[in-house]
């Protein structure tokens, strides 16, 4: 297949592109800067210059491809509403282009806060009134099944880890280094999920390869329920600092998210797609030391 990938030079996209190429697919990667274009080209993919604001470019990429994987997202927590608007506009533009083609269209969604307090499965559809706003964008994607598109919402664990990770775990490490203590919330029994970047990339490939006419939800979750305390203790060992209970506000902007009890299952994803995570666990990755360089 010819696969159009937005966010092709990003943390997950830079693993998805070589994964697709390795398995015989052709890739066109969206790139918004010269540096991004160089990285996409170096990986062996064709480059399409543009970003989430250039909707005509997104339509062009979708029109000329057999499948689309949408990974680009503006992580501007200071203006998150605008980030959500851009994401929805991109989904709509690509979806309109793919309508009537029967082509696969996969996007990155998430498991964090999906069904608080219990293990979420791929069958769970969150209440729009309480779910994370990105779930509404995923719902718009899944509705494209009625327009002869094969939509797949890939719900990513909140931590997609590996060497080079710039997400939530590095922020927890930064805060622990600054405070001189690695904090967990409450008694630390709240459950967190994680997936290695390479395993997430494999799942995106399998998702578009095996897409069907039925709207699909899959869980990119390998560690289904590592606890907040286990993560804090691993960070404490890596930094050589003590571990202690903290309030969410002690950890800054990431505190409320890290306090969530948000486990998720991958059983249906494994069964449906034959996905078997093989990468190191989050705790193994923390023990490897690269997060603390």
C-alpha positions in Angstrom: 0.0 0.0 0.0 0.9 3.6 -0.4 0.4 5.0 3.2 0.1 8.7 4.0 1.4 9.5 7.5 0.9 12.8 9.3 3.4 13.5 12.1 5.8 11.3 10.2 8.9 12.8 11.9 7.4 12.8 15.4 8.1 10.5 18.3 5.7 7.8 17.1 5.7 8.6 13.4 9.4 8.2 13.2 8.9 4.5 14.3 5.8 4.0 12.2 7.4 5.0 8.9 10.3 2.5 9.0 7.9 -0.2 10.2 5.7 0.3 7.2 8.7 0.5 4.8 10.2 -2.7 6.3 7.0 -4.6 5.5 6.9 -3.5 1.8 4.6 -0.5 1.9 5.4 2.9 0.3 5.1 5.9 2.5 4.5 9.6 2.0 5.2 11.6 5.2 3.8 15.0 6.0 6.6 17.5 7.0 6.1 21.0 8.2 9.8 22.1 8.3 13.0 21.5 6.5 14.4 19.5 9.4 11.3 17.3 9.5 11.5 16.8 5.7 15.1 15.7 6.0 14.2 13.2 8.7 11.3 11.8 6.7 13.4 11.5 3.5 16.3 10.0 5.4 14.0 7.2 6.6 13.2 6.4 3.0 9.8 8.0 2.6 8.5 10.5 0.1 7.9 14.0 1.6 4.8 16.1 1.4 5.3 19.6 2.8 2.5 21.0 5.0 0.9 20.9 8.5 -2.5 20.6 10.1 -3.4 24.1 8.9 -2.9 23.2 5.2 -6.0 21.2 4.7 -5.6 21.1 0.9 -2.3 19.4 1.4 -3.9 16.8 3.8 -6.5 16.2 1.1 -3.8 15.7 -1.5 -1.9 13.2 0.7 -5.1 11.2 1.4 -6.3 11.3 -2.3 -3.0 9.8 -3.5 -2.7 7.1 -0.9 -4.3 3.7 -0.2 -4.4 4.3 3.6 -3.8 7.1 6.0 -2.3 7.1 9.5 -2.9 10.4 11.3 -0.4 11.1 14.1 0.2 14.8 14.0 -1.1 16.8 17.0 -0.3 20.2 18.3 0.7 19.6 21.9 -0.1 23.2 23.1 -1.5 22.7 26.6 -1.8 26.5 26.9 -4.4 26.5 24.0 -5.6 23.0 24.0 -9.0 23.9 22.5 -7.3 25.1 19.4 -5.2 22.0 19.2 -8.4 19.9 19.3 -10.0 22.1 16.6 -7.0 21.6 14.3 -7.1 17.8 14.9 -10.8 17.6 14.2 -10.4 19.7 11.0 -7.7 17.4 9.8 -9.8 14.3 10.5 -12.7 15.9 8.7 -10.6 16.9 5.7 -9.0 13.5 5.3 -12.3 11.7 6.0 -14.1 13.7 3.3 -11.4 12.8 0.8 -11.5 9.1 1.6 -15.3 8.9 1.6 -16.5 6.3 -0.8 -13.1 4.7 -1.3 -13.2 1.9 1.3 -9.7 2.8 2.4 -8.2 2.5 5.9 -7.9 5.6 8.1 -6.2 5.2 11.5 -5.7 7.9 14.1 -4.0 8.2 17.4 -6.4 8.4 20.4 -5.8 7.5 24.0 -6.7 5.4 27.0 -6.0 7.9 29.8 -9.2 8.6 31.7 -11.3 6.5 29.4 -13.3 4.6 32.1 -11.9 5.8 35.4 -11.4 3.2 38.1 -11.8 0.0 36.1 -10.0 -1.8 33.3 -11.1 -0.3 30.0 -11.6 -2.5 27.0 -11.7 -1.9 23.3 -15.5 -2.2 23.5 -15.9 0.7 26.0 -17.2 4.0 24.5 -16.8 6.8 27.0 -19.5 9.3 28.0 -18.9 12.4 25.9 -19.8 14.5 29.0 -16.9 13.2 31.0 -14.4 11.8 28.5 -11.2 13.4 27.3 -12.1 15.8 24.5 -9.9 13.9 22.0 -12.4 11.0 22.4 -14.9 13.2 20.6 -12.5 13.5 17.6 -12.1 9.7 17.7 -15.9 9.4 17.6 -16.0 11.5 14.5 -13.5 9.2 12.9 -15.4 6.1 13.7 -18.6 7.6 12.2 -16.8 7.6 8.8 -17.6 3.9 8.5 -21.1 4.9 7.3 -19.3 6.7 4.4 -17.4 3.7 3.1 -14.1 4.5 5.0 -12.4 1.8 7.2 -11.7 3.8 10.4 -9.4 2.6 13.2 -9.0 4.5 16.5 -5.7 3.4 18.0 -5.9 4.2 21.7 -2.4 4.8 22.9 -1.3 4.3 26.5 -0.4 7.7 28.0 3.2 6.7 28.1 4.8 5.6 24.8 8.3 5.0 26.0 11.7 4.3 24.6 15.1 6.0 24.2 14.4 9.5 23.1 11.0 9.8 24.8 10.0 13.4 25.4 6.6 12.9 27.0 5.1 12.3 30.4 7.9 10.2 32.0 10.6 12.7 31.3 8.4 15.4 32.9 8.0 13.3 36.0 11.7 12.8 36.1 12.3 16.6 35.7 9.9 17.3 38.5 11.6 14.7 40.8 15.0 16.0 40.0 13.9 19.6 40.8 12.1 18.5 44.1 14.8 16.1 45.2 12.1 13.4 45.7 10.1 11.2 43.3 6.4 11.5 44.1 3.4 9.3 43.8 -0.2 10.3 44.4 -2.1 9.0 47.4 -0.9 5.5 48.3 0.5 5.1 44.7 -1.9 2.2 43.8 -3.4 4.1 40.9 -2.9 2.2 37.7 -1.1 3.6 34.6 -0.5 2.0 31.2 2.4 2.1 28.9 3.7 0.8 25.5 7.1 0.7 23.9 7.3 3.0 20.8 8.2 0.1 18.5 5.3 -2.0 19.6 2.9 1.0 19.0 4.4 1.3 15.5 3.7 -2.4 14.8 0.1 -2.0 15.9 -0.5 1.0 13.6 0.8 -1.1 10.7 -1.3 -4.1 11.6 -4.3 -1.8 12.0 -4.2 -0.5 8.4 -3.2 -3.8 6.9 -6.2 -5.6 8.5 -8.8 -2.9 8.4 -12.4 -3.9 7.8 -15.6 -2.1 7.0 -16.6 -2.2 10.6 -15.3 0.7 12.7 -12.5 -0.5 15.0 -10.9 0.5 18.3 -7.6 -1.1 19.3 -5.5 -0.6 22.4 -1.8 0.2 22.1 -1.2 -0.9 25.6 1.5 -3.4 26.7 1.9 -2.7 30.4 -1.8 -2.8 31.4 -1.6 -1.7 35.0 1.8 -0.5 36.3 1.2 1.5 39.4 2.1 5.1 40.1 4.2 4.1 43.1 6.2 1.6 40.9 6.9 4.3 38.4 8.0 6.8 41.2 10.2 4.2 42.8 11.9 3.5 39.4 12.5 7.2 38.9 13.8 7.5 42.5 16.3 4.7 41.8 17.4 6.2 38.6 18.0 9.6 40.1 19.2 8.4 43.5 16.5 10.3 45.4 13.9 9.2 47.9 10.3 8.3 47.0 7.4 9.8 48.9 3.7 10.5 48.7 2.8 13.8 46.9 -0.3 15.9 46.1 -1.2 16.3 42.4 -0.3 20.0 42.6 3.2 19.1 43.9 4.0 17.6 40.5 2.8 20.5 38.4 0.7 20.2 35.3 1.3 16.5 35.0 0.1 15.8 38.6 -3.7 15.4 37.9 -3.0 13.1 35.0 -0.5 11.0 36.9 -3.1 10.7 39.7 -5.6 9.0 37.4 -6.5 5.3 37.9 -6.8 4.3 34.3 -5.9 0.7 33.5 -6.7 -0.7 30.1 -6.7 -4.2 28.5 -5.2 -5.2 25.2 -6.9 -8.6 25.0 -9.3 -7.9 22.1 -6.5 -6.1 20.2 -4.2 -9.2 20.5 -7.0 -11.5 19.4 -8.2 -9.4 16.5 -4.8 -8.3 15.0 -2.4 -10.9 16.3 -0.4 -8.1 18.0 2.2 -9.3 20.5 4.2 -6.6 22.2 7.9 -7.6 22.4 9.6 -4.4 23.6 10.8 -3.8 27.1 8.3 -2.8 29.8 8.3 0.7 31.1 10.0 -0.3 34.3 12.7 -2.2 32.3 13.2 0.9 30.2 13.6 3.1 33.3 16.0 0.6 34.7 18.1 0.7 31.5 19.2 4.2 32.4 18.7 6.2 29.2 16.0 8.3 30.8 18.4 9.7 33.3 21.3 10.9 31.1 
